[in-house]
Amino acid sequence: MDSHYETLDETEWARVDHIHALLEEGEIEAARLTLDELLRKRPQHPDLRIEDAELKLEEGEPDEALASLRGAERSADPARYFYLRGAAFHELARFAEAEADLLRSIAVHPGNPGAHELLSRSRE
């Protein structure tokens, strides 16, 4: 596998921001359509795989989210990668794996309240 990848350009990042806004509004289907268009152009891009995993979690597909995260290790936001993988493991009741990834996420970004909250639930 090529160890180099071209980062998303400003327009692509703006589309990713739009996907986040759609998710905040509960517009999962519109977010999926927007992301699928980006994925057609850059199907294996690590940052888009992260977005795909988040959407798959929103769609109730944690197994598919884990599949999307394979190949996303080099994304621009490792804390988010570990958080999403931890969230997928949590949804699958794989709590030890969830805890390990959530601790990794917190190590990279200690101020993420969502990671702390999910870590607490994983430990219960």
C-alpha positions in Angstrom: 0.0 0.0 0.0 1.2 3.5 -0.8 2.4 5.2 2.3 1.6 8.6 0.8 -1.8 10.0 0.1 -3.0 13.4 -1.1 -4.8 15.4 1.6 -8.3 16.6 1.0 -8.4 20.0 -0.6 -10.2 23.0 0.8 -13.4 22.3 -1.2 -13.5 18.7 0.0 -13.0 19.7 3.6 -15.9 22.2 3.2 -18.0 19.3 2.0 -16.9 17.3 5.1 -18.0 20.2 7.3 -21.3 20.2 5.4 -21.7 16.5 6.2 -21.1 17.3 9.9 -23.8 20.1 9.8 -26.2 17.7 8.2 -25.6 15.1 10.9 -26.2 17.7 13.6 -29.5 18.5 12.0 -30.4 14.8 11.9 -30.2 14.7 8.1 -28.5 11.3 7.9 -29.7 10.5 4.4 -28.5 13.8 2.9 -25.2 13.3 4.7 -24.8 9.9 3.2 -25.5 11.2 -0.3 -22.9 13.9 0.1 -20.3 11.5 1.4 -21.0 8.9 -1.2 -20.3 11.5 -3.9 -16.9 12.3 -2.2 -16.1 8.6 -1.8 -16.7 8.0 -5.6 -13.9 10.5 -6.3 -11.6 9.4 -3.4 -12.8 5.9 -2.4 -9.9 4.9 -0.1 -9.0 8.2 1.4 -8.4 7.8 5.2 -10.3 11.0 6.1 -13.3 10.0 4.1 -13.2 6.5 5.6 -13.5 8.2 9.0 -16.6 10.1 7.9 -18.0 6.9 6.5 -17.5 5.1 9.8 -19.3 7.9 11.7 -22.2 7.7 9.3 -22.4 4.0 9.6 -22.5 4.3 13.4 -25.4 6.8 13.0 -27.1 4.3 10.7 -26.8 1.6 13.4 -24.1 -0.5 11.5 -21.1 -0.9 13.9 -19.7 -3.8 12.0 -19.7 -1.8 8.8 -18.2 1.2 10.7 -15.2 -1.1 11.8 -14.8 -2.2 8.2 -14.7 1.5 7.1 -12.1 2.3 9.6 -9.7 -0.3 8.2 -7.4 1.8 6.1 -8.2 5.0 8.0 -5.3 4.8 10.5 -3.5 7.6 8.6 -6.4 10.1 8.9 -5.7 13.7 9.8 -7.3 13.1 13.3 -6.1 10.0 15.1 -8.1 10.9 18.2 -11.3 10.7 16.1 -10.2 7.4 14.5 -9.7 5.8 17.9 -12.9 7.3 19.3 -15.0 6.0 16.4 -13.4 2.6 16.6 -14.0 2.6 20.4 -17.6 3.6 19.8 -18.1 0.7 17.3 -16.5 -1.8 19.7 -18.8 -0.4 22.4 -21.9 -0.9 20.2 -20.8 -4.5 19.6 -20.4 -5.1 23.4 -16.6 -5.6 22.9 -15.9 -3.4 26.0 -12.2 -4.2 26.5 -11.4 -3.2 23.0 -13.6 -0.1 23.3 -11.8 0.9 26.5 -8.3 0.5 24.9 -9.3 2.6 21.9 -11.0 5.2 24.0 -7.9 5.5 26.1 -5.9 6.0 22.9 -8.3 8.7 21.8 -8.0 10.5 25.2 -4.2 10.3 25.1 -4.2 12.2 21.8 -7.0 14.6 22.7 -7.5 14.7 26.5 -10.3 17.3 26.3 -12.8 15.2 24.4 -15.8 14.9 26.7 -17.5 12.3 24.5 -14.5 9.9 24.8 -14.5 10.3 28.6 -18.2 9.6 28.8 -18.1 6.6 26.5 -15.0 5.2 28.4 -17.0 5.5 31.6 -20.0 3.6 30.0 -17.6 0.9 28.6 -16.2 0.3 32.1 -19.6 -0.2 33.7 
